[in-house]
Amino acid sequence: MIKSSNLEIIKNASLKNLNTYKVDSHAKYLIKVLNIEGLKEILTYIKQENLDYFILGNGSNIILDEYLDGIIIKLDGLNKLTIKDQTVICEAGVKMPTLASETVNNNLTGLEWAINIPGSVGGSIIGNAGAYNSEIFDNLISIKVIDKNLNIQELKKEDISYSYRHTSLKNKNYIVLEAKFKLNKGNKEESLNLIKDRTARRKATQPIDMPSAGSVFRNPENDHAGRLIEEAGLKGKKIGGAEISKKHANFIVNTGNATSKDIKSLIKLIQAVIKEKYNIDLILEQEIIEWK
Ligand SMILES: Cc1cc2nc3c(=O)[nH]c(=O)nc-3n(C[C@H](O)[C@H](O)[C@H](O)COP(=O)(O)OP(=O)(O)OC[C@H]3O[C@@H](n4cnc5c(N)ncnc54)[C@H](O)[C@@H]3O)c2cc1C
């Protein structure tokens, strides 16, 4: 394995505290990248050795297999956030709640919804995260990415194809390094009140006190996945340590010792029941990470 002062390398690393399902997963190597130089070094090494790798954000939209026989990269050192007038430049490792609170503290509006997204900016750009009819692309101007030839490129929003919880960036193997946003001038008190209301609403309707990865399925057109799962009588259904939340049927929660296998089995069961009952194919919003 490569050695560098730009990288922190952990062998046979536990990923349990690096995914919000709190699934017990291990990786052959976990590599914390301290700066862009380090990222280039490890990507060069991976290319030379033809190894498998995965970029881990805050692990809040993924289901990790028990053992990942390769390299997990975390962009821990990329966490700079600068605000000048209405322009915000934010590195990929910054957490969404930090982005929300820093912009609100600077009397800027547009990213209040991000306060309840437990992901990183990089992961949220890749999946076009959003809530309350807003999404991260709304206020986006451009992003900086590193491509598979290790060139750093700036992509304008207009050059990226994106839709509901989806972008073309993932398929192109881009790694997001930084995002630039333009926000509107706002009022801190008003934004804080909005945040307070929405946080209370989430607390009342979602099982945020239990490990999960948010909504399991996309909402089918003109309906809600949670409504269908509840109507099908599946709320509270359990496989191993994974349970369909009794509070919100589109959440699977870890009741203590859920494995990725338990979660995946529950997902299959829900999909089969909903297909059988309503002839609807529920599409997974979360990403299953497994290396065969
Ligand atoms: C309680 C709860 C509530 C949630 N509510 C919402 C919600 O309201 N709206 C919503 O949209 N989501 C929601 N989510 C899901 C999740 O928080 C978002 O999808 C979030 O944007 C994922 O970011 P992440 O950093 O955790 O990504 P991860 O889960 O770590 O990774 C997701 C994908 O992004 C890729 N990735 C991560 N960083 C980078 C990077 N820098 N460059 C390239 N690829 C990268 C990964 O390889 C992976 O493919 C919720 C999750 C939880 C647990």
The ligand as an SDF file (V2000), in Angstrom:
LIG
                    3D

 53 58  0  0  0  0  0  0  0  0999 V2000
  -32.7000   10.5020    8.6360 C   0  0  0  0  0  0  0  0  0  0  0  0
  -32.3890   10.7480    7.1800 C   0  0  0  0  0  0  0  0  0  0  0  0
  -33.1310   11.6550    6.4670 C   0  0  0  0  0  0  0  0  0  0  0  0
  -32.8570   11.9030    5.1090 C   0  0  0  0  0  0  0  0  0  0  0  0
  -33.6150   12.8240    4.4370 N   0  0  0  0  0  0  0  0  0  0  0  0
  -33.3370   13.0840    3.1410 C   0  0  0  0  0  0  0  0  0  0  0  0
  -34.0970   14.0570    2.4100 C   0  0  0  0  0  0  0  0  0  0  0  0
  -34.9990   14.6990    2.9330 O   0  0  0  0  0  0  0  0  0  0  0  0
  -33.7770   14.2880    1.1240 N   0  0  0  0  0  0  0  0  0  0  0  0
  -32.7560   13.6100    0.5010 C   0  0  0  0  0  0  0  0  0  0  0  0
  -32.5020   13.8900   -0.6790 O   0  0  0  0  0  0  0  0  0  0  0  0
  -32.0350   12.6820    1.1590 N   0  0  0  0  0  0  0  0  0  0  0  0
  -32.2940   12.3980    2.4440 C   0  0  0  0  0  0  0  0  0  0  0  0
  -31.5660   11.4470    3.1120 N   0  0  0  0  0  0  0  0  0  0  0  0
  -30.5680   10.6390    2.3870 C   0  0  0  0  0  0  0  0  0  0  0  0
  -29.1290   11.1990    2.3840 C   0  0  0  0  0  0  0  0  0  0  0  0
  -28.8700   11.9800    3.5410 O   0  0  0  0  0  0  0  0  0  0  0  0
  -28.8330   12.0160    1.1340 C   0  0  0  0  0  0  0  0  0  0  0  0
  -29.0640   11.2430   -0.0080 O   0  0  0  0  0  0  0  0  0  0  0  0
  -27.4120   12.5590    1.1230 C   0  0  0  0  0  0  0  0  0  0  0  0
  -27.2970   13.5060    0.0910 O   0  0  0  0  0  0  0  0  0  0  0  0
  -26.3420   11.4740    0.9070 C   0  0  0  0  0  0  0  0  0  0  0  0
  -25.0720   12.0670    1.1040 O   0  0  0  0  0  0  0  0  0  0  0  0
  -23.8680   11.2370    1.7300 P   0  0  0  0  0  0  0  0  0  0  0  0
  -22.7030   12.1260    1.8430 O   0  0  0  0  0  0  0  0  0  0  0  0
  -24.3010   10.5810    2.9850 O   0  0  0  0  0  0  0  0  0  0  0  0
  -23.6230   10.1570    0.5950 O   0  0  0  0  0  0  0  0  0  0  0  0
  -23.2410    8.6130    0.7740 P   0  0  0  0  0  0  0  0  0  0  0  0
  -24.4240    7.8780    1.2860 O   0  0  0  0  0  0  0  0  0  0  0  0
  -21.9790    8.4720    1.5110 O   0  0  0  0  0  0  0  0  0  0  0  0
  -22.9900    8.2250   -0.7470 O   0  0  0  0  0  0  0  0  0  0  0  0
  -24.0510    8.2790   -1.6850 C   0  0  0  0  0  0  0  0  0  0  0  0
  -23.4410    8.2190   -3.0820 C   0  0  0  0  0  0  0  0  0  0  0  0
  -22.6870    9.4140   -3.3280 O   0  0  0  0  0  0  0  0  0  0  0  0
  -21.3580    9.0750   -3.7300 C   0  0  0  0  0  0  0  0  0  0  0  0
  -20.4800   10.1550   -3.2450 N   0  0  0  0  0  0  0  0  0  0  0  0
  -20.3760   10.6510   -1.9920 C   0  0  0  0  0  0  0  0  0  0  0  0
  -19.5190   11.6810   -1.9840 N   0  0  0  0  0  0  0  0  0  0  0  0
  -19.0550   11.8260   -3.2540 C   0  0  0  0  0  0  0  0  0  0  0  0
  -18.1510   12.7200   -3.9000 C   0  0  0  0  0  0  0  0  0  0  0  0
  -17.5210   13.6900   -3.2380 N   0  0  0  0  0  0  0  0  0  0  0  0
  -17.9160   12.5610   -5.2190 N   0  0  0  0  0  0  0  0  0  0  0  0
  -18.5230   11.5740   -5.9090 C   0  0  0  0  0  0  0  0  0  0  0  0
  -19.3960   10.6980   -5.3570 N   0  0  0  0  0  0  0  0  0  0  0  0
  -19.6680   10.8390   -4.0490 C   0  0  0  0  0  0  0  0  0  0  0  0
  -21.0920    7.7290   -3.0990 C   0  0  0  0  0  0  0  0  0  0  0  0
  -20.0500    7.0710   -3.8030 O   0  0  0  0  0  0  0  0  0  0  0  0
  -22.4480    7.0750   -3.2670 C   0  0  0  0  0  0  0  0  0  0  0  0
  -22.5690    6.6050   -4.5810 O   0  0  0  0  0  0  0  0  0  0  0  0
  -31.8070   11.1920    4.4710 C   0  0  0  0  0  0  0  0  0  0  0  0
  -31.0440   10.2730    5.2020 C   0  0  0  0  0  0  0  0  0  0  0  0
  -31.3210   10.0420    6.5440 C   0  0  0  0  0  0  0  0  0  0  0  0
  -30.4750    9.0720    7.3150 C   0  0  0  0  0  0  0  0  0  0  0  0
  1  2  1  0
  2  3  1  0
  2 52  2  0
  3  4  2  0
  4  5  1  0
  4 50  1  0
  5  6  2  0
  6  7  1  0
  6 13  1  0
  7  8  2  0
  7  9  1  0
  9 10  1  0
 10 11  2  0
 10 12  1  0
 12 13  2  0
 13 14  1  0
 14 15  1  0
 14 50  1  0
 15 16  1  0
 16 17  1  0
 16 18  1  0
 18 19  1  0
 18 20  1  0
 20 21  1  0
 20 22  1  0
 22 23  1  0
 23 24  1  0
 24 25  2  0
 24 26  1  0
 24 27  1  0
 27 28  1  0
 28 29  2  0
 28 30  1  0
 28 31  1  0
 31 32  1  0
 32 33  1  0
 33 34  1  0
 33 48  1  0
 34 35  1  0
 35 36  1  0
 35 46  1  0
 36 37  1  0
 36 45  1  0
 37 38  2  0
 38 39  1  0
 39 40  1  0
 39 45  2  0
 40 41  1  0
 40 42  2  0
 42 43  1  0
 43 44  2  0
 44 45  1  0
 46 47  1  0
 46 48  1  0
 48 49  1  0
 50 51  2  0
 51 52  1  0
 52 53  1  0
M  END
$$$$
